[in-house]
Amino acid sequence: MEILFQSHHAEVPERIRERARTAVTRLSARLKRVVNAVVRFESDGPTRRVEIVLRAPRRPVMVAEGSARFFGPALRYAIDRLDAQTRQVKRTPKTRGRKITRA
């Protein structure tokens, strides 16, 4: 999987980029064959915005956005929204059956 970082009018610390990289890698493990992820950091006055886009074949594009005063909380909001989207991915009957037998 390829992760692309884009910054628009913003200087993003390496620590925030690393947090985004680990979160996207963790969330993309729920989906099969994620092609790429785009993480956009934007700064407009006092507002910082983070947008995460995940693309996988045969799935709709998943987009999550978070806004806050600083990049850390904005990234957290975007990750939470993407987490909610990846949880709702439809599972196959085979994986649903495995869940029932183990419980």
Residue pairs with C-beta under 8 A, 6 or more apart in sequence:
1 25
1 28
1 34
1 35
1 36
1 37
2 35
2 36
2 37
3 20
3 21
3 24
3 25
3 36
3 37
3 38
3 39
4 36
4 37
4 38
4 39
5 12
5 17
5 20
5 39
5 41
6 38
6 39
6 40
6 41
7 40
7 41
7 42
8 40
8 41
8 42
8 43
9 42
9 43
9 44
10 41
10 42
10 43
10 48
10 71
12 41
12 71
13 71
16 41
16 71
16 72
16 75
17 39
19 72
19 75
20 39
20 50
20 52
20 75
20 79
23 75
23 79
23 82
24 37
24 39
24 52
24 54
24 82
27 54
27 79
27 82
27 83
27 86
28 34
28 37
28 54
28 56
30 86
30 87
30 89
31 54
31 56
31 59
31 86
31 89
32 56
33 56
33 57
34 54
34 55
34 56
35 55
35 56
35 57
36 55
37 52
37 53
37 54
37 55
38 51
38 52
38 53
39 50
39 51
39 52
39 53
40 49
40 50
40 51
40 52
40 53
41 48
41 49
41 50
41 71
42 48
42 49
42 50
42 51
43 49
46 69
47 67
47 68
47 69
48 67
48 68
48 69
48 70
48 71
48 74
49 65
49 66
49 67
49 74
50 65
50 66
50 67
50 71
50 74
50 75
50 77
50 78
51 63
51 64
51 65
51 66
51 78
52 63
52 64
52 65
52 78
52 79
52 82
53 61
53 62
53 63
54 61
54 62
54 82
54 86
55 61
55 62
56 62
59 89
62 82
62 85
62 86
64 78
64 79
64 80
64 81
64 82
64 85
65 77
65 78
65 81
66 73
66 74
66 75
66 76
66 77
66 78
66 79
66 80
66 81
67 74
67 77
68 74
68 77
91 99
